[in-house]
Amino acid sequence: MESLIGLLVGAPLLGAALLLVGGRRLDRVGHWLATALAATSFVLAAVLFSDLLDREGEERVLHEHLFSWVPVADLRADVAFQLDQLSMTFVLLITSVGTLIHLYSIGYMAHDERRRRFFAYLNLFLGAMLLLVLADNYLLLYVGWEGVGLASFLLIGFWQHKPSAATAAKKAFIVNRVGDIGLSIAILLMFTTFGTFAFEPVLDGATGASEATLTGIGLMLLLAACGKSAQVPLQSWLGDAMEGPTPVSALIHAATMVTAGVYLITRSGAIFDAAPDAQTVVVVVGAVTLLFGAIVGCAKDDIKKALAGSTMSQIGYMMLAAGLGPVGYVFAIMHLVTHGFFKAGLFLGAGSVMHAMNDEVDMRRYGGLRRHMPVTFVTFGLAYLAIIGFPYLSGFFSKDEIIYAGFAKGGTEGWILGGVMLLGAALTAYYMTRIMLMTFFGEKRWQPDAHGHEPHPHEAPLTMTIPMIVLAFGSVFAGFLFDSGEAFVHWLEPVTGLEHGDSPVGHGTVGLAATAVMVVGVAGAWFQYGRRPVPAVAPTGRLLTRAARRDLLQDDFNHAAFVTPGNYLTRGLVYLDHKLVDGLVNGTAASFGGLSGRLRRVQNGFARSYAVSMFGGAALLIAATLLMRAV
């Protein structure tokens, strides 16, 4: 069975290579080839999952060693894979949702001239993400990490003829490189501390290392996670990433790139458990981002950017849970899986709406689409109910467990965390209800575009609706699978550990409180958008609303804190280069040039001048000699 792990990773990478080097001869079948190879990975994942279920205890960890990658003296890194309960969970999510997004893209990108290249990038993304979660050491994980960064750059900027898309791709790439510096430093610290990159000796040896060293490693890992998972302070790229095709948004925001940071923190749990200060910073980052993304999502009129704010907020829940240690690791992953289903469904539903509305993204130009797009309305609606925590849908189980784990932190800190997450739940219900009302309810508000073409809303083709239907089933029923006898908890516990904590409130109370704040959020949105017509132009709004529309001034802050000082620094260095460096070089050259010019005058070709020079030189020598004798 171990040999299947390499095939699992290799299938989409093979597809990427074939489609990139195969040329135009694959244009007609490239999309089907890429989808088939993604589905192959899913089938292999299902076979491996079945095999793991038949095993017990420690036998549920499979290793496959391909070759020694860097065997130099004490430096050794292997291309080897580790499949356990944690990586298996990610593999199933990545391959299942990834395959559905490939299928959806066949219809969505049907008329794009560069469709073969797009599917090559999708396969590359899938392969890199699988490499990331299956690597058995941090150095190989870093290769997958960078591969995901490259593929996301190519996909976000796929429509590079649009300046906004090209800029968004560069922004995502640069911001993620900042985070990647943290991962590279963490890996170097691991090697100097433990002498290896492999997970097992590093994590087993964490208890014997100094807390200061582990805190440094943990903070660097968190910096990397903030970049990939769009957490404060490296969150600014996520909204702009919506410039890519909608399937890219679903792939990045649901089951792949943004979940990589949560995987990294959870996989490195032993390091954070032994470094409580770093663990606290993880909790703070998650709590701040949870509210940050929710507030941004409340004010966006662009349907994809509103969902991007939602992603930021939901990943904040996961990061917060991961920062709680063994109390929250399992539930962070549980929410990650449920989020993969309903957020992918929401983005694909948004793409279906855009497909029917001539690529219009402004929800103020929608309205009443439920009558024209019943399948999209139902599937999007089920994903909406799941994300707001409607009772007994998938998000209800996973989010409530995280809120309960926050209260279980105990003391004042537990009450603060629980309160923050309940506030986030209310905001989630508000902005998601706002999206539903502005898109599918009320009267139609669409207008002819700049070319005079009025949209004619219609349902998407089967290649797009089938993935949406499948994801809707996941949004509804995944929670029951996870909650049934705590099967998911017992599945992950050998890898992540589990502590129940000591919560001052019971599960029932948390469930009632979460449902109550959900109702408040829904009611608030309905009073604002359901009872009155939606204006075609957003009102000016209060200060917080204006700030939220500008992503809570995150770009303004980055510009003021980094871009403007960087410009001044660059201008100063250019000035010093011109005036000091160039001045010194040019001045030295001018001095020698002037001196040579003056010396050249001595060589005038007249014998009398040379005779006078010789006479003068001889006189000076005689005078010097006489002076030395006199002294």
DRENKOLDO-712487 format. One record per residue (C-alpha): residue in three letters; x, y, z. Coordinates in steps of 0.05 Angstrom, whole numbers, padded with zeros to 5 digits, always signed. Example, Ala and Ser with C-alpha at 12.3 -4.5 7.8 and 13.67 -1.06 7.14 Angstrom:
ALA+00246-00090+00156SER+00273-00021+00143
END
This chain:
MET+00000+00000+00000GLU+00057+00048+00015SER+00075+00049-00059LEU+00008+00082-00074ILE+00028+00145-00036GLY+00079+00165-00089LEU+00027+00153-00144LEU-00022+00195-00106VAL+00025+00255-00109GLY+00052+00239-00177ALA-00014+00235-00216PRO-00030+00310-00216LEU+00043+00328-00224LEU+00046+00284-00285GLY-00016+00318-00312ALA+00016+00387-00302ALA+00079+00365-00339LEU+00041+00334-00397LEU-00005+00393-00407LEU+00052+00444-00403VAL+00099+00409-00452GLY+00048+00373-00495GLY+00029+00436-00533ARG-00033+00451-00573ARG-00044+00378-00592LEU-00075+00369-00522ASP-00121+00429-00526ARG-00182+00387-00540VAL-00171+00335-00485GLY-00127+00371-00435HIS-00183+00390-00388TRP-00209+00318-00386LEU-00139+00291-00376ALA-00126+00337-00317THR-00194+00321-00286ALA-00182+00246-00295LEU-00114+00250-00261ALA-00144+00290-00203ALA-00198+00237-00197THR-00144+00183-00198SER-00112+00215-00137PHE-00179+00215-00102VAL-00189+00141-00118LEU-00120+00124-00092ALA-00135+00165-00030ALA-00199+00126-00018VAL-00161+00060-00025LEU-00108+00083+00025PHE-00162+00108+00073SER-00197+00040+00070ASP-00130+00007+00085LEU-00118+00053+00145LEU-00186+00037+00173ASP-00169-00037+00173ARG-00106-00023+00215GLU-00101-00010+00289GLY-00061+00040+00331GLU+00010+00053+00308GLU-00001+00012+00245ARG-00041+00071+00218VAL+00023+00106+00199LEU+00051+00089+00130HIS+00119+00110+00104GLU+00146+00110+00034HIS+00219+00128+00021LEU+00235+00146-00051PHE+00308+00168-00048SER+00358+00208-00006TRP+00353+00279-00029VAL+00408+00316+00009PRO+00457+00266+00040VAL+00515+00313+00057ALA+00555+00299+00122ASP+00507+00311+00179LEU+00456+00344+00133ARG+00406+00292+00109ALA+00338+00301+00079ASP+00298+00248+00042VAL+00243+00250-00009ALA+00197+00208+00034PHE+00124+00209+00051GLN+00085+00198+00116LEU+00012+00180+00114ASP-00024+00182+00181GLN-00093+00202+00205LEU-00078+00277+00199SER-00048+00276+00130MET-00101+00226+00107THR-00156+00275+00127PHE-00123+00330+00085VAL-00111+00284+00027LEU-00184+00263+00023LEU-00207+00335+00027ILE-00157+00361-00024THR-00169+00307-00075SER-00245+00305-00068VAL-00258+00379-00070GLY-00201+00389-00119THR-00232+00339-00168LEU-00300+00372-00163ILE-00268+00440-00177HIS-00233+00410-00238LEU-00300+00384-00263TYR-00333+00451-00250SER-00277+00486-00288ILE-00292+00447-00351GLY-00357+00485-00359TYR-00333+00551-00328MET-00271+00557-00372ALA-00303+00526-00435HIS-00291+00588-00478ASP-00222+00607-00453GLU-00168+00600-00506ARG-00116+00581-00454ARG-00158+00528-00419ARG-00104+00474-00426ARG-00054+00517-00389PHE-00105+00532-00335PHE-00117+00459-00322ALA-00042+00447-00321TYR-00036+00499-00265LEU-00095+00466-00228ASN-00058+00399-00230LEU+00006+00432-00207PHE-00030+00464-00149LEU-00061+00398-00129GLY+00005+00361-00133ALA+00042+00413-00093MET-00011+00413-00039LEU-00009+00337-00034LEU+00067+00340-00029LEU+00060+00391+00028VAL+00014+00348+00071LEU+00048+00281+00056ALA+00121+00301+00066ASP+00153+00266+00125ASN+00202+00323+00139TYR+00200+00399+00141LEU+00248+00409+00083LEU+00206+00369+00035LEU+00144+00404+00064TYR+00179+00469+00045VAL+00183+00446-00028GLY+00108+00434-00029TRP+00097+00499+00007GLU+00135+00538-00047GLY+00101+00497-00101VAL+00033+00519-00075GLY+00059+00591-00075LEU+00081+00586-00147ALA+00017+00553-00171SER-00026+00605-00135PHE+00014+00661-00169LEU+00001+00629-00237LEU-00073+00618-00224ILE-00089+00685-00191GLY-00055+00721-00249PHE-00082+00674-00302TRP-00119+00730-00337GLN-00056+00772-00337HIS-00084+00817-00392LYS-00122+00849-00335PRO-00075+00896-00297SER-00115+00882-00233ALA-00103+00807-00239ALA-00028+00815-00253THR-00022+00862-00193ALA-00061+00814-00148ALA-00016+00756-00167LYS+00046+00795-00151LYS+00016+00819-00085ALA-00001+00748-00064PHE+00067+00724-00084ILE+00105+00778-00046VAL+00063+00774+00017ASN+00071+00699+00019ARG+00146+00705+00010VAL+00148+00746+00074GLY+00115+00688+00110ASP+00160+00638+00076ILE+00221+00672+00107GLY+00192+00650+00173LEU+00187+00578+00151SER+00258+00577+00125ILE+00285+00607+00191ALA+00244+00556+00231ILE+00274+00499+00190LEU+00345+00525+00201LEU+00331+00530+00276MET+00305+00459+00276PHE+00367+00433+00243THR+00415+00470+00290THR+00374+00446+00350PHE+00355+00375+00332GLY+00404+00359+00275THR+00348+00336+00229PHE+00288+00359+00189ALA+00245+00296+00199PHE+00179+00304+00236GLU+00188+00247+00286PRO+00255+00265+00317VAL+00239+00340+00316LEU+00172+00333+00350ASP+00195+00278+00398GLY+00255+00320+00417ALA+00215+00384+00430THR+00206+00368+00504GLY+00282+00368+00513ALA+00297+00434+00478SER+00299+00502+00512GLU+00234+00540+00515ALA+00266+00602+00483THR+00288+00562+00422LEU+00220+00529+00415THR+00186+00597+00422GLY+00229+00624+00365ILE+00213+00564+00321GLY+00139+00569+00338LEU+00135+00644+00321MET+00170+00632+00255LEU+00122+00575+00238LEU+00065+00622+00256LEU+00092+00675+00210ALA+00092+00624+00153ALA+00022+00603+00171CYS-00002+00675+00171GLY+00022+00683+00100LYS-00010+00620+00071SER-00074+00625+00112ALA-00083+00700+00105GLN-00081+00716+00179VAL-00065+00783+00209PRO-00016+00815+00193LEU-00005+00780+00126GLN-00078+00779+00104SER-00078+00834+00052TRP-00070+00789-00009LEU-00133+00747+00000GLY-00186+00796-00024ASP-00145+00816-00085ALA-00136+00742-00102MET-00209+00743-00125GLU-00183+00772-00191GLY-00168+00700-00213PRO-00221+00655-00245THR-00274+00634-00195PRO-00252+00560-00193VAL-00185+00586-00168SER-00220+00624-00112ALA-00255+00560-00092LEU-00192+00518-00095ILE-00149+00568-00056HIS-00202+00587-00004ALA-00234+00520+00011ALA-00190+00459+00013THR-00119+00478-00005MET-00076+00539+00003VAL-00109+00574+00062THR-00113+00510+00101ALA-00038+00498+00096GLY-00023+00544+00155VAL-00072+00506+00199TYR-00039+00441+00178LEU+00030+00468+00195ILE+00009+00491+00265THR-00027+00426+00280ARG+00029+00382+00253SER+00078+00420+00296GLY+00034+00416+00357ALA+00089+00386+00402ILE+00131+00449+00390PHE+00074+00496+00408ASP+00054+00455+00468ALA+00124+00464+00496ALA+00125+00539+00479PRO+00064+00570+00513ASP+00082+00641+00493ALA+00082+00622+00419GLN+00016+00585+00430THR-00015+00647+00461VAL+00006+00688+00400VAL-00029+00637+00355VAL-00093+00646+00396VAL-00088+00722+00392VAL-00075+00721+00316GLY-00135+00675+00306ALA-00182+00717+00349VAL-00162+00783+00316THR-00168+00754+00246LEU-00234+00722+00262LEU-00265+00790+00276PHE-00224+00826+00222GLY-00249+00782+00166ALA-00321+00783+00191ILE-00323+00859+00194VAL-00294+00864+00123GLY-00344+00813+00098CYS-00402+00854+00125ALA-00387+00914+00080LYS-00366+00884+00013ASP-00413+00889-00047ASP-00368+00845-00090ILE-00395+00775-00078LYS-00327+00741-00083LYS-00293+00791-00038ALA-00348+00784+00014LEU-00335+00709+00013ALA-00260+00723+00017GLY-00271+00761+00082SER-00312+00702+00106THR-00254+00655+00091MET-00206+00698+00130SER-00254+00697+00189GLN-00267+00622+00187ILE-00192+00606+00183GLY-00186+00651+00243TYR-00232+00603+00281MET-00186+00546+00261MET-00122+00582+00281LEU-00152+00601+00347ALA-00172+00529+00360ALA-00102+00505+00340GLY-00073+00555+00389LEU-00112+00522+00445GLY-00068+00460+00440PRO-00095+00390+00451VAL-00162+00421+00472GLY-00172+00449+00403TYR-00129+00413+00350VAL-00182+00362+00332PHE-00237+00414+00326ALA-00193+00460+00284ILE-00186+00404+00233MET-00260+00386+00239HIS-00279+00457+00222LEU-00227+00458+00166VAL-00261+00398+00134THR-00332+00424+00140HIS-00308+00492+00115GLY-00278+00457+00055PHE-00347+00433+00034PHE-00390+00494+00047LYS-00339+00547+00026ALA-00324+00510-00039GLY-00399+00506-00051LEU-00407+00580-00037PHE-00352+00600-00086LEU-00376+00554-00140GLY-00446+00582-00130ALA-00418+00652-00136GLY-00384+00631-00200SER-00450+00603-00226VAL-00483+00670-00212MET-00427+00708-00247HIS-00431+00660-00306ALA-00505+00677-00313MET-00495+00752-00302ASN-00441+00767-00353ASP-00386+00764-00300GLU-00419+00818-00258VAL-00394+00813-00185ASP-00432+00871-00153MET-00489+00843-00112ARG-00526+00909-00118ARG-00537+00890-00191TYR-00567+00822-00175GLY-00633+00808-00140GLY-00688+00756-00150LEU-00642+00704-00180ARG-00674+00646-00142ARG-00729+00644-00195HIS-00679+00639-00252MET-00626+00594-00220PRO-00662+00544-00174VAL-00605+00494-00169THR-00554+00548-00153PHE-00602+00578-00103VAL-00613+00512-00066THR-00541+00490-00065PHE-00515+00559-00046GLY-00570+00564+00006LEU-00551+00498+00039ALA-00478+00520+00042TYR-00502+00586+00072LEU-00541+00550+00127ALA-00480+00508+00142ILE-00432+00565+00149ILE-00477+00606+00195GLY-00483+00546+00242PHE-00555+00527+00229PRO-00572+00469+00276TYR-00550+00401+00254LEU-00514+00423+00191SER-00439+00412+00186GLY-00418+00481+00210PHE-00462+00475+00271PHE-00421+00416+00298SER-00351+00441+00283LYS-00359+00514+00302ASP-00395+00499+00367GLU-00339+00452+00387ILE-00288+00508+00376ILE-00329+00557+00417TYR-00335+00506+00473ALA-00260+00494+00470GLY-00250+00569+00477PHE-00291+00571+00540ALA-00253+00510+00565LYS-00190+00552+00566GLY-00216+00574+00634GLY-00215+00638+00673THR-00222+00708+00643GLU-00185+00686+00581GLY-00236+00632+00567TRP-00295+00681+00574ILE-00260+00730+00527LEU-00246+00678+00474GLY-00317+00650+00479GLY-00346+00720+00473VAL-00303+00737+00413MET-00324+00673+00377LEU-00398+00684+00392LEU-00391+00755+00365GLY-00358+00726+00303ALA-00415+00677+00295ALA-00466+00734+00297LEU-00426+00773+00245THR-00421+00710+00202ALA-00497+00702+00202TYR-00504+00776+00185TYR-00458+00780+00125MET-00479+00713+00097THR-00553+00731+00102ARG-00536+00797+00069ILE-00505+00759+00011MET-00565+00713+00004LEU-00616+00770+00006MET-00578+00815-00042THR-00566+00759-00092PHE-00627+00714-00093PHE-00685+00755-00062GLY-00720+00820-00077GLU-00732+00849-00145LYS-00683+00844-00203ARG-00633+00901-00205TRP-00589+00882-00263GLN-00574+00933-00318PRO-00543+00930-00387ASP-00467+00929-00386ALA-00421+00979-00420HIS-00435+00946-00488GLY-00510+00949-00479HIS-00518+00874-00465GLU-00569+00859-00411PRO-00557+00795-00371HIS-00605+00737-00381PRO-00597+00695-00318HIS-00598+00620-00331GLU-00576+00557-00296ALA-00505+00532-00306PRO-00488+00469-00346LEU-00484+00401-00313THR-00408+00402-00307MET-00418+00462-00260THR-00482+00442-00223ILE-00461+00370-00207PRO-00401+00392-00164MET-00446+00444-00130ILE-00497+00390-00113VAL-00444+00343-00085LEU-00414+00398-00042ALA-00484+00416-00017PHE-00492+00344+00008GLY-00425+00351+00043SER-00448+00417+00074VAL-00509+00383+00103PHE-00485+00314+00123ALA-00411+00320+00140GLY-00428+00343+00210PHE-00467+00280+00225LEU-00408+00237+00204PHE-00361+00275+00250ASP-00410+00276+00308SER-00430+00204+00304GLY-00399+00172+00366GLU-00343+00223+00362ALA-00313+00181+00306PHE-00273+00239+00278VAL-00245+00257+00346HIS-00222+00185+00358TRP-00193+00182+00288LEU-00147+00242+00298GLU-00132+00235+00372PRO-00070+00190+00363VAL-00037+00246+00322THR-00063+00310+00353GLY-00078+00288+00424LEU-00141+00309+00461GLU-00156+00344+00526HIS-00227+00362+00547GLY-00210+00422+00589ASP-00254+00451+00643SER-00308+00494+00612PRO-00352+00537+00658VAL-00410+00525+00609GLY-00437+00461+00580HIS-00443+00439+00508GLY-00518+00451+00509THR-00509+00523+00533VAL-00457+00537+00480GLY-00503+00509+00427LEU-00561+00552+00450ALA-00517+00614+00454ALA-00489+00602+00384THR-00559+00591+00356ALA-00584+00654+00390VAL-00530+00699+00362MET-00541+00667+00294VAL-00614+00687+00297VAL-00594+00757+00317GLY-00547+00763+00258VAL-00598+00737+00208ALA-00651+00784+00236GLY-00604+00843+00232ALA-00590+00830+00159TRP-00663+00818+00143PHE-00684+00884+00175GLN-00631+00921+00134TYR-00636+00885+00067GLY-00698+00842+00067ARG-00752+00894+00085ARG-00730+00950+00038PRO-00703+00956-00033VAL-00628+00951-00040PRO-00600+01017-00068ALA-00561+01012-00133VAL-00504+01051-00102ALA-00478+01037-00032PRO-00493+01093+00017THR-00434+01130+00047GLY-00442+01096+00114ARG-00408+01109+00179LEU-00334+01110+00193LEU-00329+01036+00208THR-00368+01018+00146ARG-00323+01061+00102ALA-00262+01030+00134ALA-00290+00959+00124ARG-00301+00973+00051ARG-00227+00990+00047ASP-00209+00925+00082LEU-00202+00961+00149LEU-00147+01003+00118GLN-00099+00945+00114ASP-00070+00968+00047ASP-00067+01039+00072PHE-00028+01016+00133ASN+00019+00974+00091HIS+00030+01032+00044ALA+00044+01080+00101ALA+00086+01031+00142PHE+00126+00998+00086VAL+00116+01026+00016THR+00125+01100+00032PRO+00186+01090+00078GLY+00213+01042+00026ASN+00206+01095-00028TYR+00242+01146+00015LEU+00296+01096+00031THR+00305+01080-00042ARG+00308+01154-00061GLY+00358+01166-00006LEU+00402+01108-00029VAL+00397+01133-00101TYR+00418+01202-00078LEU+00477+01174-00038ASP+00496+01132-00098HIS+00495+01191-00145LYS+00526+01242-00098LEU+00573+01201-00055VAL+00591+01137-00092ASP+00588+01165-00162GLY+00616+01231-00137LEU+00676+01196-00106VAL+00688+01153-00167ASN+00677+01209-00217GLY+00716+01258-00173THR+00776+01211-00169ALA+00774+01200-00244ALA+00768+01275-00256SER+00827+01289-00210PHE+00872+01240-00246GLY+00847+01267-00312GLY+00864+01338-00292LEU+00932+01317-00265SER+00948+01279-00329GLY+00926+01339-00369ARG+00974+01384-00331LEU+01031+01334-00335ARG+01018+01328-00410ARG+01037+01401-00417VAL+01108+01385-00393GLN+01117+01338-00453ASN+01115+01395-00505GLY+01170+01369-00553PHE+01216+01430-00546ALA+01290+01415-00529ARG+01298+01481-00492SER+01241+01463-00445TYR+01272+01396-00430ALA+01341+01429-00418VAL+01309+01478-00369SER+01274+01421-00333MET+01340+01382-00327PHE+01376+01444-00303GLY+01321+01458-00251GLY+01322+01385-00227ALA+01397+01385-00221ALA+01395+01450-00182LEU+01344+01421-00134LEU+01386+01359-00122ILE+01449+01401-00108ALA+01410+01447-00062ALA+01381+01387-00024THR+01450+01355-00017LEU+01482+01418+00010LEU+01425+01428+00059MET+01432+01357+00086ARG+01507+01367+00096ALA+01495+01433+00133VAL+01446+01400+00180
END
